[in-house]
C-alpha cells in the first residue's frame, strides 16, 4: 500500500488546489510505485474516501493505468460542496476551473473498472452526490454500490476488507475485480458500526 502526500498537505510544498493539481500528484506517485521492483505495474489499484474518493474519480477520468478504482463517498461537483472549500470563487472564475474539478462531467472518460460506493444514511453521507453521479453515468465501466443502512464512513472497514480479498484473487489471468452484490451487502451489514 502507498499513501502519497499531495501538494500543500502534511507539510508538502505548494498549496492546496483542491481537485486540480493533486491529480498530477497521484499520477506521479503511481509512476514511482510502478517503478519499484516488487510492484507489478499492470496491477495497481487506486482508492480514496470522501475528498480522496473525488480525487480518484478525477484521476480515473484522465488515466487508464489502474487495474481498478474504488471511489468511496465522492462529491459530484466540489465547487458546490462547502463555500470556500475550493480556493476558487465559482462566480468570477474561469469556467474551466469548475469544469475540470467536477467528476460528474467526465464519467464517460473512465476506462478502468471503477466502483463508486456511498452510504444511504443522510447524516454524514454524500448520498445525493452518489445518486447524481449514478443518474448521469452511462459508462459500463463505472458501477455504483449503495451501502444500505450505512453513513459516509461506517461501511469502510468491512468493504475495504472485501476489496482486499477481491484484489488478492485478481490474478494476472483474471479479467479484473468482481464485487458480488450479495457479498458487498453482507460485508456492509456485518460492519461493527451497523450492530
Secondary structure, DSSP 8 states (H G I E B T S, - for coil): ------TTSTT-SS---SSSHHHHHHHHHHHHHHTSTT--TT--EEEEETHHHHHHHHHHHH----SEEEEES--S-GGGSSTTSSSS-TTTS-HHHHHTT-GGGTGGG--SEEEEEEES-STT--HHHHHHHHHH---TTEEEEEETT--SSTTHHHHHHHHHHHHHH--TTS-S----HHHHHHHHHHSGGG-
